[in-house]
Amino acid sequence: MHPLVSKLGHSMSWAFVAQILLFVIPLVQLTFLSRTVGVDAFGHLVLASAIGQLCGLFADFGLSQLLPVLVAEHSGRSNISLLFAASTRLRLAITMPVVILALVISRLAYPAIPASTILLGALAGSLAVLVPTWAFLGLERLRDLALIGGVSQALVLAFVVLLVDGSGDINTVLLLQIGGTMCGIGLSMLLLARQGQGLSWGLIMSGDATALAVRATSYCVSRVAVSTYIYLPPLFLGAFAGSAELALFGAAERLYRASQAIFFPVLQAFLPMMVRTKDFTFFRDVTSKAIATSAIMAFVMVLWGSEICRLLFGEVFSPAGELLGVFGIALIVNTAAVFVGYPLFESIGKPQYANRSVTIGALLHLAGVSALLALDWISGWSMVILILFTEITVAAYRIAVASRISFPRVSE
């Protein structure tokens, strides 16, 4: 076994706990809501969440990718307080215009959905990026990250179960999500203060966000490109296919994202280690195991997708299993793409390759969506096939670039 694998396993154990809390608890919340609020209301919730995630993407400005790298590169010397201040100031400056624009556009595109639901969804997604998970990732304090996720998500789930009992309670769900975010921010600030990284409103308002914004621009472009095939499909389905179709797609897509989240603990520990060690034998070992694991998961999703959806979301969601099978194939491709992405290219100082790949994928995805709109073929099936095609494009580009690079063998 490579000597770094055991170290990765130690870091990954707490990262895995964090992901269980940050992704699996919300999935449990969704299974409860799918049986409580009805198919149409569940579709509205999926749409509001997609709008919020898109707003959060713009408000984040690529900082969630850049900041862990900055902390890892200068471990022990980074001033987390100043980075937090500058990033928070930048995100706050972006949030309100993004939320207002999202509200105006969404009201025109989805007149059947209440403006309050759209507004709360946009706020929930935008404010979520203020939780400084990047600081704990860069410092490899994943135990703290697990604590933050556990407390905030468990509180949201508990109050959702207690307070939500019908389709009219969608706004309550979104308000509770905002409350969970505020809890996460407060707990993060407390934990950082205990490490000597004190924060204050005055510090945030004096933070120099300009230099950070310039450096984060390429990451922002990359994240915006990725959004075209992560967050836009539910928006197109909501506008052109109806809430029932959106609900089925949303159930399968959330399971796909939850499957991807299984690998996030590895990536969260893997990226800082690759930036520091640049050990490419270690890289090959971890990447091959991750792809093999995704293939096993895909096999289960293809064979038993309908049963999984029926068990988790109820009988009416059984047709979503066919979509989940296609997402299973996409999972293998996506796993290859994300491991041959920032962990590899950041370690050699060439993140532009990862950024460029998603830009190419996004352009092809937008061309595909335009063709589907012209042919009036917008459906859950067409969107999931298009997502698979986009994932294949991104993975193929990254693997092609990586195959032309000669990597030295370096051990710790």
ZANUMI-876958 format. One line per field, with one value per residue (C-alpha): x, y negated, z negated; residue number from 1; residue in three letters. Coordinates in nm, 3 decimals. Layout:
u	X	...
v	Y	...
w	Z	...
num	NUM	...
residu	ALA	...
//
This chain:
u	0.000	0.126	0.235	0.004	-0.303	-0.321	-0.290	-0.563	-0.780	-0.743	-0.840	-1.113	-1.284	-1.395	-1.462	-1.691	-1.879	-1.908	-2.053	-2.300	-2.425	-2.413	-2.569	-2.742	-2.943	-3.087	-3.167	-3.360	-3.539	-3.633	-3.772	-3.992	-4.108	-4.183	-4.437	-4.573	-4.617	-4.725	-4.569	-4.649	-4.533	-4.222	-4.152	-4.187	-3.942	-3.692	-3.724	-3.682	-3.376	-3.228	-3.277	-3.109	-2.816	-2.766	-2.770	-2.524	-2.296	-2.271	-2.245	-1.962	-1.761	-1.542	-1.402	-1.500	-1.239	-0.970	-0.965	-0.883	-0.589	-0.464	-0.482	-0.313	-0.033	0.052	-0.032	0.043	0.098	-0.241	-0.440	-0.781	-0.940	-0.833	-0.933	-1.270	-1.319	-1.231	-1.436	-1.740	-1.731	-1.710	-1.994	-2.219	-2.161	-2.270	-2.560	-2.829	-2.808	-2.807	-3.113	-3.307	-3.222	-3.319	-3.652	-3.738	-3.642	-3.807	-4.135	-4.147	-4.053	-4.255	-4.565	-4.741	-4.484	-4.530	-4.274	-4.210	-4.103	-3.863	-3.721	-3.664	-3.507	-3.269	-3.173	-3.123	-2.878	-2.694	-2.643	-2.527	-2.195	-2.108	-2.037	-1.652	-1.614	-1.306	-1.112	-1.160	-1.085	-0.760	-0.653	-0.767	-0.982	-1.254	-1.374	-1.485	-1.655	-1.845	-1.955	-2.081	-2.273	-2.411	-2.550	-2.697	-2.845	-2.983	-3.162	-3.314	-3.431	-3.583	-3.780	-3.892	-4.037	-4.204	-4.344	-4.412	-4.735	-4.868	-4.801	-4.845	-4.535	-4.272	-4.177	-4.134	-3.882	-3.683	-3.691	-3.561	-3.279	-3.181	-3.188	-2.960	-2.715	-2.709	-2.639	-2.353	-2.200	-2.219	-2.065	-1.789	-1.698	-1.687	-1.455	-1.227	-1.213	-1.097	-0.808	-0.706	-0.883	-1.119	-1.380	-1.583	-1.817	-1.561	-1.298	-1.534	-1.618	-1.249	-1.148	-0.965	-1.183	-1.040	-0.726	-0.919	-1.184	-0.920	-0.759	-1.096	-1.225	-1.104	-1.257	-1.583	-1.592	-1.539	-1.819	-2.060	-1.982	-2.048	-2.382	-2.517	-2.543	-2.595	-2.848	-3.009	-3.181	-3.440	-3.506	-3.574	-3.794	-3.990	-4.054	-4.131	-4.223	-4.431	-4.390	-4.467	-4.189	-3.961	-4.038	-3.936	-3.619	-3.547	-3.572	-3.330	-3.096	-3.076	-2.979	-2.714	-2.575	-2.584	-2.386	-2.129	-2.110	-1.974	-1.649	-1.636	-1.462	-1.180	-1.157	-1.168	-0.870	-0.706	-0.680	-0.473	-0.249	-0.181	-0.105	0.155	0.307	0.267	0.290	0.148	0.186	-0.046	-0.275	-0.305	-0.373	-0.656	-0.813	-0.828	-0.997	-1.251	-1.347	-1.385	-1.613	-1.827	-1.870	-2.012	-2.250	-2.359	-2.435	-2.673	-2.838	-2.897	-3.041	-3.245	-3.312	-3.692	-3.687	-3.456	-3.679	-3.993	-3.839	-3.709	-3.973	-4.288	-4.468	-4.545	-4.170	-4.095	-4.058	-3.764	-3.567	-3.512	-3.355	-3.145	-3.001	-2.865	-2.733	-2.550	-2.353	-2.286	-2.150	-1.861	-1.772	-1.805	-1.582	-1.307	-1.349	-1.335	-1.030	-0.845	-0.943	-0.838	-0.643	-0.418	-0.399	-0.370	-0.076	0.116	0.007	-0.219	-0.580	-0.669	-0.699	-0.975	-1.143	-1.121	-1.276	-1.596	-1.620	-1.612	-1.866	-2.092	-2.090	-2.182	-2.451	-2.606	-2.601	-2.779	-3.042	-3.101	-3.156	-3.398	-3.593	-3.610	-3.735	-3.968	-3.798	-3.751	-3.818	-3.655	-3.512	-3.363	-3.205	-3.042	-2.899	-2.763	-2.603	-2.435	-2.302	-2.164	-1.993	-1.831	-1.702	-1.544	-1.386	-1.250	-1.081	-0.919	-0.797	-0.660	-0.463	-0.339	-0.221	0.020	0.184	0.483	0.446	0.747	0.715	0.749	0.704	0.677
v	0.000	-0.348	-0.527	-0.821	-0.599	-0.544	-0.918	-0.979	-0.722	-0.904	-1.238	-1.073	-0.914	-1.249	-1.379	-1.082	-1.163	-1.524	-1.419	-1.181	-1.473	-1.734	-1.523	-1.217	-1.406	-1.642	-1.332	-1.189	-1.522	-1.492	-1.141	-1.272	-1.570	-1.359	-1.164	-1.469	-1.760	-1.575	-1.544	-1.894	-2.072	-1.854	-1.965	-2.329	-2.266	-2.107	-2.410	-2.660	-2.468	-2.470	-2.847	-2.881	-2.662	-2.867	-3.188	-3.032	-2.945	-3.309	-3.435	-3.191	-3.330	-3.020	-3.086	-2.745	-2.596	-2.862	-2.917	-2.558	-2.566	-2.897	-2.757	-2.429	-2.607	-2.822	-2.581	-2.738	-3.085	-3.167	-3.429	-3.264	-3.575	-3.796	-3.539	-3.496	-3.873	-3.930	-3.635	-3.726	-4.087	-3.976	-3.726	-3.976	-4.229	-3.973	-3.813	-4.081	-4.169	-3.797	-3.729	-4.022	-3.919	-3.559	-3.670	-3.885	-3.621	-3.336	-3.522	-3.560	-3.197	-3.031	-3.243	-2.951	-2.943	-3.205	-3.485	-3.418	-3.061	-3.176	-3.450	-3.214	-2.954	-3.214	-3.339	-2.987	-2.902	-3.235	-3.242	-2.879	-2.972	-3.195	-2.891	-2.879	-2.508	-2.596	-2.696	-2.356	-2.175	-2.364	-2.306	-1.942	-1.990	-1.767	-1.674	-2.035	-2.023	-1.712	-1.889	-2.193	-1.981	-1.751	-2.023	-2.244	-1.967	-1.768	-2.077	-2.146	-1.785	-1.779	-2.099	-1.992	-1.670	-1.862	-2.156	-2.043	-1.855	-1.969	-2.127	-2.476	-2.435	-2.462	-2.812	-2.674	-2.423	-2.700	-2.919	-2.629	-2.578	-2.944	-2.897	-2.594	-2.802	-3.074	-2.807	-2.672	-3.018	-3.089	-2.757	-2.801	-3.143	-3.002	-2.716	-2.947	-3.192	-2.909	-2.858	-3.223	-3.331	-3.586	-3.752	-4.068	-4.270	-4.550	-4.308	-4.181	-4.533	-4.623	-4.305	-4.353	-4.159	-4.297	-4.083	-3.776	-3.841	-3.868	-3.538	-3.364	-3.472	-3.163	-2.939	-3.133	-3.085	-2.714	-2.690	-2.889	-2.652	-2.350	-2.503	-2.459	-2.084	-2.075	-2.346	-2.440	-2.107	-2.141	-2.499	-2.396	-2.106	-2.334	-2.577	-2.332	-1.991	-2.057	-1.996	-1.620	-1.552	-1.778	-1.586	-1.252	-1.401	-1.573	-1.249	-1.066	-1.364	-1.401	-1.035	-1.091	-1.387	-1.182	-0.909	-1.166	-1.285	-0.945	-1.048	-1.400	-1.283	-1.140	-1.455	-1.687	-1.512	-1.428	-1.777	-1.943	-1.634	-1.636	-2.010	-1.951	-1.614	-1.600	-1.221	-1.082	-0.717	-0.796	-0.977	-0.673	-0.442	-0.651	-0.737	-0.376	-0.264	-0.547	-0.459	-0.091	-0.185	-0.405	-0.115	0.104	-0.174	-0.224	0.147	0.123	-0.193	-0.039	0.289	0.169	-0.198	-0.168	0.024	-0.235	-0.526	-0.345	-0.267	-0.618	-0.842	-0.632	-0.429	-0.730	-0.791	-0.442	-0.572	-0.782	-0.458	-0.450	-0.795	-0.682	-0.401	-0.652	-0.865	-0.553	-0.539	-0.912	-0.848	-0.638	-0.906	-1.188	-1.008	-0.976	-1.344	-1.486	-1.284	-1.368	-1.730	-1.972	-1.719	-1.645	-1.980	-2.191	-1.975	-2.066	-2.431	-2.407	-2.439	-2.601	-2.255	-2.164	-2.501	-2.469	-2.123	-2.233	-2.538	-2.311	-2.079	-2.372	-2.507	-2.166	-2.128	-2.464	-2.369	-2.045	-2.224	-2.468	-2.176	-2.009	-2.333	-2.375	-2.017	-2.042	-1.739	-1.873	-1.585	-1.406	-1.147	-1.395	-1.600	-1.304	-1.178	-1.526	-1.534	-1.200	-1.331	-1.641	-1.438	-1.220	-1.531	-1.675	-1.343	-1.277	-1.617	-1.582	-1.228	-1.328	-1.616	-1.404	-1.129	-1.374	-1.478	-1.291	-1.262	-1.188	-0.937	-1.119	-0.970	-1.139
w	0.000	0.082	-0.240	-0.173	-0.144	-0.521	-0.579	-0.324	-0.500	-0.832	-0.678	-0.474	-0.775	-0.912	-0.561	-0.507	-0.828	-0.710	-0.375	-0.538	-0.743	-0.465	-0.188	-0.330	-0.594	-0.326	-0.116	-0.411	-0.430	-0.062	-0.106	-0.386	-0.178	0.132	-0.074	-0.256	-0.015	0.303	0.648	0.778	0.463	0.456	0.814	0.705	0.421	0.662	0.890	0.604	0.484	0.835	0.855	0.516	0.615	0.930	0.724	0.481	0.770	0.878	0.519	0.452	0.748	0.760	0.412	0.278	0.513	0.482	0.105	-0.006	0.237	0.092	-0.260	-0.161	0.027	-0.276	-0.555	-0.891	-0.743	-0.594	-0.774	-0.763	-0.913	-0.623	-0.363	-0.533	-0.548	-0.183	-0.056	-0.267	-0.150	0.213	0.174	-0.004	0.274	0.533	0.345	0.353	0.725	0.808	0.591	0.738	1.095	1.023	0.878	1.181	1.438	1.248	1.210	1.588	1.655	1.376	1.305	1.131	0.850	0.574	0.569	0.200	0.278	0.549	0.324	0.032	0.261	0.404	0.058	-0.077	0.202	0.192	-0.184	-0.198	-0.035	-0.332	-0.550	-0.545	-0.472	-0.265	-0.578	-0.742	-0.415	-0.362	-0.722	-0.698	-1.009	-0.873	-1.219	-1.264	-0.925	-1.033	-1.351	-1.160	-0.910	-1.177	-1.400	-1.125	-0.908	-1.200	-1.330	-0.987	-0.950	-1.299	-1.245	-0.895	-1.038	-1.321	-1.124	-0.766	-0.702	-0.365	-0.027	-0.169	-0.383	-0.109	-0.226	-0.577	-0.442	-0.271	-0.583	-0.789	-0.539	-0.578	-0.954	-0.923	-0.719	-0.986	-1.246	-1.034	-0.992	-1.365	-1.461	-1.201	-1.336	-1.689	-1.589	-1.391	-1.682	-1.907	-1.663	-1.689	-1.371	-1.519	-1.299	-1.323	-1.105	-1.090	-0.962	-0.693	-0.575	-0.554	-0.370	-0.040	0.202	0.527	0.549	0.442	0.708	0.981	0.884	0.850	1.192	1.378	1.112	1.138	1.515	1.460	1.203	1.420	1.707	1.485	1.382	1.733	1.685	1.307	1.229	1.561	1.649	1.368	1.475	1.835	1.724	1.493	1.776	2.058	1.913	1.602	1.230	1.240	1.493	1.291	0.972	1.130	1.274	0.943	0.746	0.979	1.001	0.622	0.591	0.857	0.663	0.342	0.521	0.628	0.268	0.166	0.336	0.192	-0.128	0.082	0.294	-0.007	-0.164	0.171	0.323	0.045	0.023	0.399	0.392	0.119	0.216	0.596	0.568	0.893	0.801	0.512	0.757	0.986	0.692	0.549	0.887	1.007	0.685	0.707	1.065	0.974	0.683	0.908	1.151	0.874	0.769	1.131	1.162	0.866	1.001	1.345	1.217	0.922	0.997	0.988	0.660	0.503	0.609	0.492	0.155	0.093	0.249	0.279	0.547	0.766	0.816	0.957	1.319	1.199	1.173	1.549	1.533	1.237	1.450	1.702	1.417	1.297	1.621	1.589	1.238	1.374	1.627	1.372	1.121	1.380	1.471	1.118	1.014	1.336	1.271	0.999	0.785	1.082	1.260	0.942	0.834	1.152	1.146	1.451	1.329	1.661	1.815	1.571	1.625	2.002	2.004	1.833	2.058	2.363	2.203	2.118	2.474	2.614	2.348	2.436	2.803	2.715	2.508	2.794	3.031	2.788	2.754	3.132	3.172	2.870	2.713	2.360	2.119	1.829	2.068	2.312	2.033	1.860	2.192	2.258	1.912	1.984	2.316	2.142	1.870	2.139	2.316	2.000	1.899	2.249	2.264	1.921	1.985	2.326	2.173	1.880	2.116	2.281	1.953	1.811	1.435	1.213	0.931	0.602	0.256	-0.078
num	1	2	3	4	5	6	7	8	9	10	11	12	13	14	15	16	17	18	19	20	21	22	23	24	25	26	27	28	29	30	31	32	33	34	35	36	37	38	39	40	41	42	43	44	45	46	47	48	49	50	51	52	53	54	55	56	57	58	59	60	61	62	63	64	65	66	67	68	69	70	71	72	73	74	75	76	77	78	79	80	81	82	83	84	85	86	87	88	89	90	91	92	93	94	95	96	97	98	99	100	101	102	103	104	105	106	107	108	109	110	111	112	113	114	115	116	117	118	119	120	121	122	123	124	125	126	127	128	129	130	131	132	133	134	135	136	137	138	139	140	141	142	143	144	145	146	147	148	149	150	151	152	153	154	155	156	157	158	159	160	161	162	163	164	165	166	167	168	169	170	171	172	173	174	175	176	177	178	179	180	181	182	183	184	185	186	187	188	189	190	191	192	193	194	195	196	197	198	199	200	201	202	203	204	205	206	207	208	209	210	211	212	213	214	215	216	217	218	219	220	221	222	223	224	225	226	227	228	229	230	231	232	233	234	235	236	237	238	239	240	241	242	243	244	245	246	247	248	249	250	251	252	253	254	255	256	257	258	259	260	261	262	263	264	265	266	267	268	269	270	271	272	273	274	275	276	277	278	279	280	281	282	283	284	285	286	287	288	289	290	291	292	293	294	295	296	297	298	299	300	301	302	303	304	305	306	307	308	309	310	311	312	313	314	315	316	317	318	319	320	321	322	323	324	325	326	327	328	329	330	331	332	333	334	335	336	337	338	339	340	341	342	343	344	345	346	347	348	349	350	351	352	353	354	355	356	357	358	359	360	361	362	363	364	365	366	367	368	369	370	371	372	373	374	375	376	377	378	379	380	381	382	383	384	385	386	387	388	389	390	391	392	393	394	395	396	397	398	399	400	401	402	403	404	405	406	407	408	409	410	411	412
residu	MET	HIS	PRO	LEU	VAL	SER	LYS	LEU	GLY	HIS	SER	MET	SER	TRP	ALA	PHE	VAL	ALA	GLN	ILE	LEU	LEU	PHE	VAL	ILE	PRO	LEU	VAL	GLN	LEU	THR	PHE	LEU	SER	ARG	THR	VAL	GLY	VAL	ASP	ALA	PHE	GLY	HIS	LEU	VAL	LEU	ALA	SER	ALA	ILE	GLY	GLN	LEU	CYS	GLY	LEU	PHE	ALA	ASP	PHE	GLY	LEU	SER	GLN	LEU	LEU	PRO	VAL	LEU	VAL	ALA	GLU	HIS	SER	GLY	ARG	SER	ASN	ILE	SER	LEU	LEU	PHE	ALA	ALA	SER	THR	ARG	LEU	ARG	LEU	ALA	ILE	THR	MET	PRO	VAL	VAL	ILE	LEU	ALA	LEU	VAL	ILE	SER	ARG	LEU	ALA	TYR	PRO	ALA	ILE	PRO	ALA	SER	THR	ILE	LEU	LEU	GLY	ALA	LEU	ALA	GLY	SER	LEU	ALA	VAL	LEU	VAL	PRO	THR	TRP	ALA	PHE	LEU	GLY	LEU	GLU	ARG	LEU	ARG	ASP	LEU	ALA	LEU	ILE	GLY	GLY	VAL	SER	GLN	ALA	LEU	VAL	LEU	ALA	PHE	VAL	VAL	LEU	LEU	VAL	ASP	GLY	SER	GLY	ASP	ILE	ASN	THR	VAL	LEU	LEU	LEU	GLN	ILE	GLY	GLY	THR	MET	CYS	GLY	ILE	GLY	LEU	SER	MET	LEU	LEU	LEU	ALA	ARG	GLN	GLY	GLN	GLY	LEU	SER	TRP	GLY	LEU	ILE	MET	SER	GLY	ASP	ALA	THR	ALA	LEU	ALA	VAL	ARG	ALA	THR	SER	TYR	CYS	VAL	SER	ARG	VAL	ALA	VAL	SER	THR	TYR	ILE	TYR	LEU	PRO	PRO	LEU	PHE	LEU	GLY	ALA	PHE	ALA	GLY	SER	ALA	GLU	LEU	ALA	LEU	PHE	GLY	ALA	ALA	GLU	ARG	LEU	TYR	ARG	ALA	SER	GLN	ALA	ILE	PHE	PHE	PRO	VAL	LEU	GLN	ALA	PHE	LEU	PRO	MET	MET	VAL	ARG	THR	LYS	ASP	PHE	THR	PHE	PHE	ARG	ASP	VAL	THR	SER	LYS	ALA	ILE	ALA	THR	SER	ALA	ILE	MET	ALA	PHE	VAL	MET	VAL	LEU	TRP	GLY	SER	GLU	ILE	CYS	ARG	LEU	LEU	PHE	GLY	GLU	VAL	PHE	SER	PRO	ALA	GLY	GLU	LEU	LEU	GLY	VAL	PHE	GLY	ILE	ALA	LEU	ILE	VAL	ASN	THR	ALA	ALA	VAL	PHE	VAL	GLY	TYR	PRO	LEU	PHE	GLU	SER	ILE	GLY	LYS	PRO	GLN	TYR	ALA	ASN	ARG	SER	VAL	THR	ILE	GLY	ALA	LEU	LEU	HIS	LEU	ALA	GLY	VAL	SER	ALA	LEU	LEU	ALA	LEU	ASP	TRP	ILE	SER	GLY	TRP	SER	MET	VAL	ILE	LEU	ILE	LEU	PHE	THR	GLU	ILE	THR	VAL	ALA	ALA	TYR	ARG	ILE	ALA	VAL	ALA	SER	ARG	ILE	SER	PHE	PRO	ARG	VAL	SER	GLU
//
